[in-house]
């Protein structure tokens, strides 16, 4: 790290620490805590950028060293998000460095080709579907192996400690979990969604065999993370992986100095790729595995893009279920009819209400109010995701969206204005 790089990173870290320890952040933590604990309907929210919004607004990287540039990019992402989006996103008051753990692939023949969306993004992709027939091609699958890169981890840890010295504590630990790797996502990568659905109907035993293989792989890797002592508590901000939600909580804790287990923490499961199957098939093919995964967590959230209204009778059997993802494809009235009131709705508004070709603040307000009306007996949060057309020119509409949510919820705390 050059003197110039260190000076620049220290300047960014000072601002990062100032925001992390400021009054708006303290209010946001309490807002999420009360909500996540089911104590008060504070309606917290945040807006994610899946387009070019932050890229358009973020200053160019200045550091010369590669690892310094990676740290600089992480700091700038948090700073620009805070300064440009007045939502309830939390900047944790500790800086966490994850372990470096290179891992082998499930299938050496699997290839993923990404497509440029014309705006510099590459979210779209296709795979070469190396598994054409589960029974015939099962030998192509291999359980993944993982190793701990202590040298690389220590290098990144020491860099962060040097940069944040005297500003924020820097800790080493993994907030995510390999128990949470999507098994339907892996299956679709390997063979395609249409092919998977057809096999469920025509060769269900083979699909059970495939899902069992993928689930056992997750379980082995998740146990390895725990056995290696890699885990950290993941309740203090957006250090987690819960499909856009914050799991800020005071319900997950361990005694000082105690080893953190997966069962002390917040977890996450999803199955977007099962959106086209019946609830009965979901129960048959996936719930046996999700039940085992959920038992590895203290609390958990389920869902990403899949509609959950018809799945609730099954999902509510999962240990520790606290949140579900409520996407634009979810029937809100049906959800209200079969969802316990101790399950939080992580509502994802229609993205084009925010980032479409035109912006109608009245239309967005009515759209959000509909959720609050139908979900009046539930704890609701808003997470704007899949904002793939969001650009740096949309600063004013993002600011309006933040004001609208705060007005509708009646909870202005956490605002930096």
N, C-alpha and C positions, 0 to 999 in steps of 0.2 A: 504494500500500500504506500503510494507516494504521499509526500506531505500535502500536495495539492488535493489529492483524492480524500485524504483524511479530513482536511479542513472543510471540504465541501460536504462530506458525509456527516460530520459533526454539526454543521449548520442545519442540515435536514433533520438530524436526530433531535436537536434542541427543539425544533418546531413540533416534531412528532411527540416528544415528551410533554410539551406544553399543551397540545391538544388532548393527549391521553389523560392528563391529570387536571384538565380544566373543568369548570362548573357544568357546561353543557354535557360533557361526557359522564359526569357523575349522575346527572339527571337521566340520561339515557340508560345507564346501568340500572337505576332504580325502576325506570319505566318497564324495561324488559324483565326485571326480577319479579315485580308484582304480577305482570302478565303471565310469565312462564310458570309461576307458582299458583296460578289460578286465584289470586287474591283480589285483583282489580282489573277492570276492563280498560286498559290504557291505550289499546290499539297502536302498538309500535309498528314502524314500517321502515323499509329501505328500498332504494332503487339501484338495481344492478345495471352495469353497462356491458351489453353483449355486442354493441356496435363499435363505433369509432369515437364515441363521446370523450372518454378520458384520453385516448390517444391523441385526439385533436387538440386537447387542452393542456396536456402535460408537456413541460419543457423538455428539450432533448437531453439525453444523458450526457454527463460531463466526465465521468470517471474513465480512467484508462484501463485499469486492471479489470479482468473479466468478472471476478467474484465481487469486486467493489461495484461494478455496474449492476450486477444482479441485486445487491443490497440497495443500491440507489433506486433501482426501479421499484422495489418493494416499498421503500419509504415514500417515493413520489406517488405511488398508487394510493396509499392511505391519505397523504396530505391533500392531493387534488380532489379525491373523493369527498373529504371533509369540507374543503373550501368551496366546491362547486355544487354539491348535493346536500341540501339541508335536511337530511333524513335522520333516522335514529341508529345509523351504523355506529358500532362501537370500535374505538381504537383501544386495545387492551393496555393495561398499565404495567405489563411486563412484555418484553420482546422475546418471542419464542423462536428458537432455531430447531428445525426438525432434523432427525437423523437421516443420513444418506444410506439408502438400502437398495442397491441395484438388484433387479429381479429378472429371472428368465421368463420366456414366453410360454403360454399354454400350448401353442402350436407354431412350429418353426416355419410352416408354409403360409401362415396368415400374413397378408399384406393389406395395409390401409392406405388409400389414395384420397387426399384431401383436395377440395375445390375452392378456388379463390372466389369470394362473393362479389368481387368488383370494388370492394371498399377496403381491401387489405385484410379482411377476415377469412378464416379457413375453418369454420365450424362444420360445413357440409363435408361428407366423406362417403366412400363406399369401400367395401372389402372384397377380396377375391373369393370368399366363401370356400375355403379349402375342404370343409366337411360336406360332401355331397350326399352321403348316406351314413347315418350314425353308426349302424352296425359295421358296415364295411370300412369306414374311415376312423373308427374309434382309436386305432393304434397311432394315429397322428397326434393324439392328445398326450400331454406330459404335465405332471404336477409341477407347478412352478417352484423354483428354489430361490432363496433370497440370502444375501450376505450383508454384513454390517461393515460399511466403509468408515472405520474409525478415524483414519487420517483425514479424509475429506470433510467429515463432520467436525472434527476438532479445528480444522482450518477456518471453516465458516463461523464456528462458535467464537473463536478468538477474535476474528474480524469484528463481529457484532459487539463483543465485550469492549474492544478498543473504541469503537464508535460511540457506544452508549455509556461509557464510563462516567459515573456521577450523575447520570440523567434518569435511566430506568434500569431495573434489574433485567439481565439477560439470562434465560434459562434454556436448557436443552430438553426436548421431549416431543413426542408425537401426539398430536391432538386427534388425528383421524384413526381409522381402523380398517384393516384388511378384511375383517368380518363383513364389512359393508360393501365390498365389491359386488357389483350387480351381476347376478348369475344369468338373468335373461339377456342382459346386454352382451355378456360374453358369448352366449349361445347364438345370438343373432349375428355377431361378428363372425362367428365360425361358419354359419350355414345360411344366414338370411332369414328375415322374419316370415315371409310367405312359406318357405321351406319348413321352418320350425312349426308353424301352425298346422301344416299338412301332416307332418310327422306326429303331432299330438293326436290327430284323428286316426291316422292309419297305422302308426306304430308306437303307441303310447309307452310300451315297455322300454323302447329305446330312448325316448325322451326322459323318462324317469331315470334311466341309467346315466344320461348326459348331465341332468341337473344334480344328481347325487355326486357325480365326479366333480363338478364345479363347486358344489357346496363344501365337499370335503376339502377341496383345495383352499377355499377361503378359511375354513375352520383351522386347518393346519397352520396357515400363515398368521392368522390372528393369534393363535396360541404362541407362536414363535415371538411375535412382538411383545406379548406379556412376559414370556419366559426370559427374554433378553432385557427386560426392564426399560423398554423404550417409551412407555406410555406416560402421558401427563394429563392432568385434569383439563377438560376442554369446555369449561363453563364460564369463562371470563371474557367472552367477546366473540368476534368473528374468526376465531382460530379454527373453527370446526368445519364441517362439511355437510351441513344439513340442508342442501338444496335451497340455499338462499336465506334460511332462517337463522336467527341468533338463538343460541341455547343458553344465554346468560342466566345463571341460576345460583342459588345458595343451597340447593338440595343435593348437590354432589360434592363431597369433600372427603378428605382423609386426614388422619392425624399427622402433625408435622413430622417430616422425615420418613413417613411410611411409604412403602412401595405402592404405586398406583396400579390397580387392576382394572380390566375392562369393565367389570361389574360395578365400578365406582363412577362410571362416566355416562355421558350422553352418547347414544348411537343413532344410526341412520340406516334405513333400508328403502329400496325402491325397485320397481319393476315396470318401467315405462313400456317395455316391449310386449307386455302382456295386456295392453289396452284393448286388443281385439278379441280376447277370449272371454268366455262366460265366467261369472263368479264361481260356478261349480268347478270349472276346469282350473281356475286360479287356486281354489281350495285343494284340489287334488294334486296338482303338479308343484305348487310353490309353497303353500302354507307349511308343510312338514319341515321344509328347510328354513323358512323365515322364523318359525317357532324356535328352532335351535339357535339361530343368530340372535334373536331378541333376548333370549335368556342370558346372553353375554353382556347385556347392558343394564344399567340401572333405570334409565329413562330413554325414550327413543322417539324419533319422528319417522313417519312413513310417507314416501311418495315423492315424485318429481313431476312429470307431465301426464301421468296416467290419471283418469277420473276415478275417484275413490268411492263415490256415493253408493254404488252397488256392492262394493267390497267390504263395507264397514262391519257387517255381521261376522266376517272372518277376521278382519284386521283387529277388531276389539278383543280377540283372544290373545293377541301378542302381549307378552310381558312388558310392562312399563310404557305402553303406548301413551304419549302425551300430545303429539301433534300429527296432523295429516296435511299433505299438500292438496290445496283446493284450486284446481286449474280452471281455465275458461271452459273446458269440456265437462266440468262437473255440474250435475244438476243440483243446485243449491237447495231447492225444496225437498228433493229426495234425501239429500244429505241431512237436512234438519230433521227428517222423519226417522232416521235410523242411526243417528250418531249420539253417543253419550255426551253429556254436557261437560265432562272433564277432559274432552279431547279438543285441543286448540285447532282452529281453522287457520292454516297458513295460506291465505287467499292470494292468488296470483292474478291480478287483473289482466284483461285483454291487452297485450303489448301495444297494439296499434292505436289504442286510445291515447297513448303517450307519444309514440314515435312514428305515427303514420304520416302520409303526405300532408295532411292538415291537422290542426289541433283545435279541438272544441272543449274548452274548460268546463262548460255546462254539461256536455255529454260525459266527460270523465267523472264529474261530481255525481251525476245520476247513477253511473255505473258502480261507483264505490258505495253509494248510499244503498243501492239494492242489496249488496252483501250485508251491510250493517243492519238493514231491516229484517232480512230473512234470518240472519244469524244473531238476532238480538239476544238470544239466550245463551250464546256461546262467546268464548274468548276468541277474538279475531285479530290477526295481524295481516298487513299487506306487504307483499314482496313483489316488486316489479321485476320480472325476468324476461328473457327472450326478446330484449329490446334491440333486435339486430339492426334496425335502421337508425338508431339513436346516433346523432352526430354532434359535433361541437357547436353547430349553429342552433342547437335546441336548448341553450342554457335557460332562456326565459321560460319555456314551457316546463322544464324540469323544476324550476323555482316555483312556478304556479302549482304544479302537482303536489309539491311538498306543502305549500300553504293550504291547499284544499284538504289534504288528509288531516292536517293538524286542526283545521276548522271543523271538519266533520266529526272527528273523534273527541273534540273538546279538550285535548291534551297538547298544549303547546310546549310543555317542558321538553328540554333537549334541543330546542332550536338554538342555533348560534346567532340568530338575529336579535 
